[in-house]
Structure formats: C-alpha cells, structure tokens
C-alpha cells in the first residue's frame, strides 16, 4: 500500500460503495456524492484516538463546525492543539500535494 493510500479506510470505501448504490444525478454529481460520503466517513470518534496508529501525527481534529491540527500526546491520552476546543472526532492528515 502506498503512503498516499494509507488514509483510505475500510469505512471510507464502504461509504463510497453504499452512496454509489443510491446516488442520483449526472455522473459528476454521483461521483461527488460518493466522494463526500467517503470523506465524511474518514472522521472517527475521539474515543478511538489512542494506540499505535496515533503516533504518526499530526492529525486533524474536529468538532461541529471546527477543524484543527493536533499532535497526539500518548502519555496524557489527548491531543495538543493551538485551537482551544474539545474535539469530538479525529482523522489522519491527508497526503501533501504532489510537486508540479
């Protein structure tokens, strides 16, 4: 698996497939709906933020209407962020853009 694909989870693939079976509109609209469903599924409940997967920070953290970048502090079991809000969800950082 390439580094870029490490962000794609089983939940994202399932959301894409599920949305694809019900999406309507033009091909572009259907693809957009599937991609939006997959991206929404990337967010994981904050309660799952622990363990080995979290050491490869930083990560995105979010709460209703807010998103920030944070590092996981395993000794404290929490995220450290410049934004002061209580996150409800987290997800890995996406891959950076390609050069060119």
Residue pairs with C-beta under 8 A, 6 or more apart in sequence:
3 95
4 95
6 92
7 42
7 91
7 92
7 93
7 94
7 95
8 38
9 41
9 42
11 41
11 42
12 38
12 39
12 41
12 42
13 38
14 41
15 37
15 38
15 40
15 41
16 34
16 35
16 37
16 38
18 37
19 33
19 34
19 36
19 37
19 38
20 30
20 34
23 29
23 30
23 33
23 34
24 30
25 33
42 91
42 92
43 62
43 89
43 90
43 91
44 89
44 90
44 91
45 88
45 89
46 61
46 87
46 88
46 89
46 90
48 90
49 59
49 72
49 79
49 90
50 74
50 77
53 92
54 72
54 74
55 72
55 74
56 92
57 70
57 71
57 72
57 93
58 69
58 70
58 71
58 93
59 69
59 70
59 71
59 72
59 79
59 90
59 91
59 92
59 93
60 67
60 68
60 69
60 70
60 90
60 91
60 92
60 93
61 67
61 68
61 69
61 70
61 79
61 81
61 83
61 87
61 89
61 90
62 68
62 87
62 88
62 89
62 90
62 91
63 85
63 86
63 87
63 88
63 89
64 88
66 83
66 85
68 81
68 82
68 83
68 85
68 87
69 81
69 82
69 93
70 79
70 80
70 81
70 83
70 87
70 90
71 79
71 80
71 81
72 78
72 79
72 80
73 79
73 80
79 87
79 90
81 87
